[in-house]
Amino acid sequence: MRRSTILGFLLLGYISEFSFAVRLEGSNIVDTNGNVVKIKGFNWFGFNNGQTMVDGLWSNDPVSGDFATVVRRQKLLGFNGVRLPFSFKDLEKTPRSFVIQNCSPPSDQAVAESVTPPGSSSPGAAPDLPNPPNYSRNVCNGYLPNTSTRDRFIWVAKFFAKNGFYVMVDNHLREDQTALEDVDGWSQKWADLVRDLSKDSDLKDKLIVDLLNEPDNYGLQWSRLGDMYLTAMDAIEAKSPGTIFAIEGTGQSGLQVNWGDGFATERIESLGLSDPRQFFNSLLSKPYKNRVILSPHVYPPSVTYNYNAVTGDALYDRLSTSFGTKMTQGYCDGSRCQKFPVAIGEFGSKFAQQIDLTSMKDFARYLNNRGSADDGRHNPTDNWFYWSWNANSGDTGGLVDDSWVSIQWNKIDYLTTIGLEPWSSRDTGPSSPFPPSPTPSPSPPPPPSPSPSPSPLPPSPTPSPSPSPPPSPTPSPSPPVIGDTECSVRIDIGNIWQDGAGYTGSINLFIKNLSENQIQTPWTLQLSGPSYSNVLQAWNWDVILNNNILTGTGSLSWLTIRPNSEVNVGFLVSGPTQSLRPNSATLNGAACTLA
């Protein structure tokens, strides 16, 4: 096909507003005409980290500082979907102003050149958005609403939808624990937000509701998470019938899955997995059962610190066991079966380590269902949201570099292998999306599993280049003492690997209350025994190390331990030997049994 013809089709795709409502049909996402939809999206955070707007609009250069211009560039790069992380608490904040005076939108040619790879010629002046904003003279971002952050969030979602994007909105648990504090209140907040988002017909047709981001962040297991999902979906369905939902998995570190993944309904006992079968059984009786998308997250070792099942057949088996078979066989409860579409909610890398390059290349094979990845257990996975547009994503970097102007073309090249079609076609073939990288060390360590506890946190949606260390806790001065041996601590040791002259490993703790009284927060757990050198990371609690005694404080309200219940905390620790298992534990001064 001649170049002019290709560009004609690309331009037609660019200016299309994708006006057909999205719906689900078996394992496919389709439009009202039954045509299969392929969402090629990206994540753009900012409504979850106190910014009160998507990040990056900090420059006087309109190419990166004007919101509508950035959206125009994103569309020119071939994207037709956006995932917007948010915090309900942030939606209540007073919105910051992002108005830039003495700022004019760039020329069509300048926009075209900003999305044309180096060494290539742009195909001409860039087409405008189908529905651009009304600009004030010499002012950028003057069209953004300032009535409230919630109004602005809804406006941003509507703007994307009116310009041909499918929109996934995603409540980020890491920054917003509303769901843990009050499930019913959280569900009603969701119901009200979806009702208001759906008032716009364009947005209603393209809206996907991702209920809770990476439940593993706070040790949620399916026994609790499933009820939370159903409560929220029931509330939303009552006010906005027909809503399409996305859900994430949890609690399946035994399968080596990442945070946000974990849908396996087989090998539960043998791998020690959190069991989602009761949730799926309940879901099959709901009116929205055929409007649920599975939205796992899949990251390479540089992000998860997991080197197990990240390439080749082991990776393919892991992914198919978790969610791939839900596309082909579906989930059956004996009399009823339901197939589920899959849309990858997050994946990404800096493409700097050789193991990442191999893992990401094999992941692309899996999405395309080609070659050795064609295992007969899953379908091609055509819907995804890359993490992320943001240059300030510490673990992955962004689709733009630190200037927020220059495109990271090796990442775009990678995405073209899984279906992205940029407006500017290449005169020359794309550069390899898997560039040479520094030679790995002769004996790469096998760091811990990426799931909840065994790994450091996934890419941090914060403005800092890397996640900040947890603050030092202030232990409660006089925590109440519980009865002797009325608590138990189950210790789950993750992978341990040699790190220089010492060893590093992850430790997951499950603290159970064996008494008849509730253990309120803040409580203090002390561990002793092995020789620890340093605590590298902790999750769900604040930890300090002093004189080889590790002291952790659980302060969050959801860490209150009810009778005969347990909570999960953990940490990543280093020491001079492989012996990292604690020998003793006390909770509020009373000894606990170890398991």
Order of alpha helices (4+ residues) and beta strands (2+ residues): alpha-beta-beta-beta-alpha-alpha-beta-beta-alpha-beta-alpha-beta-alpha-alpha-alpha-beta-alpha-beta-alpha-alpha-beta-alpha-alpha-alpha-beta-beta-beta-alpha-beta-alpha-beta-beta-beta-beta-beta-beta-beta-beta-beta
